[in-house]
Amino acid sequence: MHTVFLRLRSIVFLALICAGAQAQASQNTLMIFGDSLSAAYGVQTEEAWVALLKERLDEEGLDQWQVVNASISGETTDGGVRRLPRLLDENDPDIVIIELGGNDGLRGFPPDVIRSNLSSMIEQVNESGARALLVGMQIPPNYGQRYTSAFAEIYPQLAEQQQTELVPFFLDGVYDQEGLMQDDDIHPTAEAQGQLLDNVWPVLEPMLRRQSP
């Protein structure tokens, strides 16, 4: 009887191990790699668009996706290029949302440098076996219309060159709406976070479903 019990316990133990391994294998990782717009600057973490994204994944039956938010306030594309390799190794993501460049534009960094850095990040993501989603940004005309236009063109040009999915403009329906921008006119309010998610979701959802187990 004791021998039979031990065998049964071993079978149950092995079944639990297999079930755990299966569950782990069915998990997908979505990494958000952005700046303060994705790091919940000026709003509660649970109100931010990344938190709302986690809720929507559950609502849409995509709860096998875990979300890693690797965004930090003040991040530039130069910092992103240097920080990304370690994060790819640590998190092994399936999809990476690249939401960077706004700080570069506000500081007047050369568009060619911004483009080169973003291109390098997309290539790093591709080489890791993940898929990149580039989030487009636009800036106020502080440095003149020529610079503003050159900056805005970076994102669609890169998306076409790299065959990368693109959210045309992250702040669409937000930046010019009363009550949706904080007093600094740079960061969205808590009330705007749902719109940010709605801007990303139509492009992101098909990517998630194509890679779901």
Residue pairs with C-beta under 8 A, 6 or more apart in sequence:
25 213
26 64
26 213
27 64
27 65
27 66
28 64
28 65
28 66
28 94
28 95
28 208
28 211
28 212
28 213
29 65
29 66
29 67
29 68
29 91
29 92
29 93
29 94
29 95
30 65
30 66
30 67
30 68
30 93
30 94
30 95
30 96
30 97
30 208
31 67
31 68
31 69
31 70
31 87
31 91
31 93
31 95
31 96
31 97
31 130
32 38
32 50
32 67
32 68
32 69
32 70
32 71
32 97
32 99
33 70
33 71
33 80
33 84
33 87
33 96
33 97
33 98
33 99
33 100
33 121
34 71
34 75
34 97
34 98
34 99
34 100
34 135
35 71
35 72
35 73
35 74
35 75
35 76
35 99
35 100
35 102
35 103
36 71
36 72
36 73
36 74
36 75
36 103
36 187
37 71
37 99
37 102
37 170
37 171
37 187
37 188
37 196
38 48
38 49
38 50
38 69
38 71
38 97
38 99
39 48
39 69
39 71
39 72
39 73
40 47
40 48
40 50
40 51
41 73
41 187
42 182
42 187
42 189
43 188
43 189
43 190
43 193
44 190
45 51
47 190
47 193
48 193
49 193
49 194
49 196
49 197
49 200
50 67
50 69
50 71
52 193
52 194
52 197
53 67
53 197
53 200
53 201
54 67
56 197
56 201
57 63
57 65
57 67
57 208
60 205
62 208
62 209
62 212
64 212
64 213
65 208
65 212
68 91
68 93
70 83
70 87
70 91
71 99
74 103
75 83
75 100
75 103
76 100
76 103
76 104
76 107
76 109
76 117
77 100
77 101
77 104
77 109
77 113
77 114
77 117
77 118
77 121
78 104
78 113
78 117
80 98
80 100
80 117
80 121
81 117
81 120
81 121
81 124
84 121
84 124
84 125
85 124
88 96
88 124
88 125
88 128
88 130
92 128
93 128
93 130
94 130
94 131
94 211
95 130
95 131
95 132
95 133
95 204
95 207
95 208
95 211
96 125
96 130
96 131
96 132
96 133
97 132
97 133
97 135
97 200
97 204
98 118
98 121
98 122
98 125
98 132
98 133
98 134
98 135
99 135
99 137
99 170
100 117
100 118
100 121
101 114
101 118
101 137
101 151
101 154
101 155
102 137
102 139
104 113
104 114
104 117
105 114
105 137
105 139
105 151
106 139
106 142
106 186
108 142
108 143
108 147
111 147
111 150
111 151
111 153
111 154
114 151
114 154
115 154
115 157
115 158
118 134
118 154
118 155
118 158
119 158
119 161
119 162
121 132
122 132
122 134
122 158
122 162
122 164
123 162
125 131
125 132
126 132
126 162
131 165
131 207
131 211
132 162
132 164
132 165
133 164
133 165
133 166
133 167
133 200
133 203
133 204
133 207
134 155
134 158
134 159
134 162
134 164
134 165
134 166
134 167
135 155
135 166
135 167
135 170
135 200
136 152
136 155
136 156
136 159
136 166
136 167
136 168
136 169
136 170
137 151
137 152
137 155
137 169
137 170
137 171
138 148
138 151
138 152
138 169
138 171
138 175
139 148
139 151
139 152
140 148
140 185
141 147
141 148
142 148
155 166
155 168
156 166
156 168
158 164
159 165
159 166
165 203
165 204
165 207
166 203
167 199
167 200
167 203
167 204
169 199
170 196
170 199
170 200
171 188
171 196
171 199
172 199
173 195
173 198
173 199
174 180
174 181
174 188
174 192
174 195
174 196
174 199
175 181
177 192
179 189
179 191
180 188
180 189
180 191
180 192
180 195
181 187
181 188
181 189
181 192
182 188
182 189
188 195
188 196
